[in-house]
Amino acid sequence: MNMNKIRIGFGHDVHRLVSGRALILGGVKIPYPYGLLGHSDADVITHALCDALLGAAALGDLGQHFPDSDPRYAGISSIELLKEVIQKIASSGWKLGNADITLVAQAPKIVPYVTEIAQNISNACEVSVNKINIKATTTEGLGFIGTGGGMSAYAVVTIASVRS
């Protein structure tokens, strides 16, 4: 196996939960009394995935490409940022192989939304949905996530070279 043709990336994101904001996860608006605080829509799932993709392609991180000091990104859909990240890695000669994403949250349960989240992400990444895995876990009531103060997400991706 030519290891120069495949890379692995890891991403992590965390945001505080607050009232008065919509909860967006993987581009899906989820009914919940709290939303994630951030400059964009604060979608931790999509942010973690973006960082994993950028890291695998050695292109820095989300904040370098879409700084929270830039008003163009205020309230932007993170799915739109993901589409831009996919274009950036494509310009560098890479394509997403697969993604495995874990949401860490005490509530709400996301099982009813996993299929829609995976479809949104696969559409943005221009890959089949069977290359996207979404799962969730809790912290068993421990820490700020366990007490309902926030959420985090982890993502691991493989990318493959499209150049010979």
N, C-alpha and C positions, 0 to 999 in steps of 0.2 A: 504494500500500500504506500502510495506517495503521500506522505504527511503534509506536503506543501499544498495539497489540494483540498484538505479538510481542516477546519479550525473549530474550536469550541469557545463559547463565550458565556459569561456569567453576569447577571444583573440583579440589582436589589433596589427597592424603593420603599419609602415609608412616608405616610402623611397622617396628620392629626384629623380626627373627626370633629366636626362643628355643626351646629344648627344653621339653617338658612342656606345650605348648599345642596345640590343634587348629588346623589351617590352614583358615580359612573365607574363601572368596572368592565374593562374590555370593550368599551364603547357602548355598553348597555346601561340604560338608566334603571336603577334598581330601587323599588319602593323601600324607603327607610327614613326615619326621622332626622338622620344626620348625613352629611356629605363630607368629602375629603377636602381639606384646605390646601390650596396651592395657587400658583399663578395661572396655570392652565386649568383644565378640568380635574387635575390631580388624580388621574386614573393610575393607581399604583401598578396594576397588572400590565398595562401598556407601557408605562415608564420603565419597569424592570426589563421588559422584553426589548425595548429600544436600547437600553444600556448594554444588554447581553449581545445584541447584534453589532452595535458600534464597537464593543470591546473585542469581539471575535475578529472583526475586520481591522482592528488596530486604528480606529478612527476617533478615539477619545470617548467622550460621554455626552449624555443628553444635554447637560447644562452648557457645554461648550458650543453646541450647535443651535440650541434654543434657549438662550439665557433668560432668566426670570426678570431681568432688568429691561428686556425688550418688550415694549407695549404691543408689538404685533402678535405676541403669544399669549396675551391676557385672555383667559377664558377659552382658548383654542381646544378643540377636540384632540385628545391624544392619539386617536386613530389617524388623524391627519398628520401628526408628527411621525407616527409609525410609517405611513406611506412615504414620507420624505426620507426617513432612515433607510427604508428598503431601496429607494432610488440611489442614496449615497453609497450603500454597500454594492449595489449593482454597478455603479460607475467605477468602483474599485475592483470589479471582477468577481464578485461573490453573489451567491444566492442562498437563501435560507434552506437548510436541509430539514430540520425539525426543531420544535420548541417545546419545552416542558416547563410549565409555569405553576407556581404554588402561591395562592393567596393565604395570608395569615390574618385571621380576623375572628373575633369571638362571635360576632353577629354582623349581618344577617347570613342565613344559609344561602349559598349561591347555586346549589344543585339545580334548581329550576331554570337557571340562566346559563349554565355551562355550555350547552349546545349553541346558543346564540352568541356567546362570547367567543367561542372557538371559531364560529363562522365569520364573525366580524374580523377577527385577527387573520384568518386564512385569506379572506378577501383582500385585506390591506397588504398582506405579504405576498399575494399572488402565488399561493401554494394550495394544495388540496387540504381540506379540513382534517384529514387523517394524519397530517404532519404536526398538528397542534394539540397539545394535551393541557387541560386546565384542571386543577384540583385545589382543594382548600383544606386548611387545618386550623385549629384553635391553639391558644397557649394555655388551655385548661385554667383560665381565670388569672393567670400570672402576668405581671407587668402592665404597662400602659395599654397594650393591645387587649389583654385579658380583662381589663376593667372597662373596656369600651372607649378608650381614649384615642385609638387610631387603628390603622391597618398597615400591613406591609406585604410585599410580594417578592418572590425570587423567581428568576428565569434562567434556564440553561438552554443554549442553542448550539446546533451545529450549522456551519455554513460550508458550502462547497464552491470551489473555484469553477468559474464558467470559461476560463481561459485554458487553452491546451498547453 
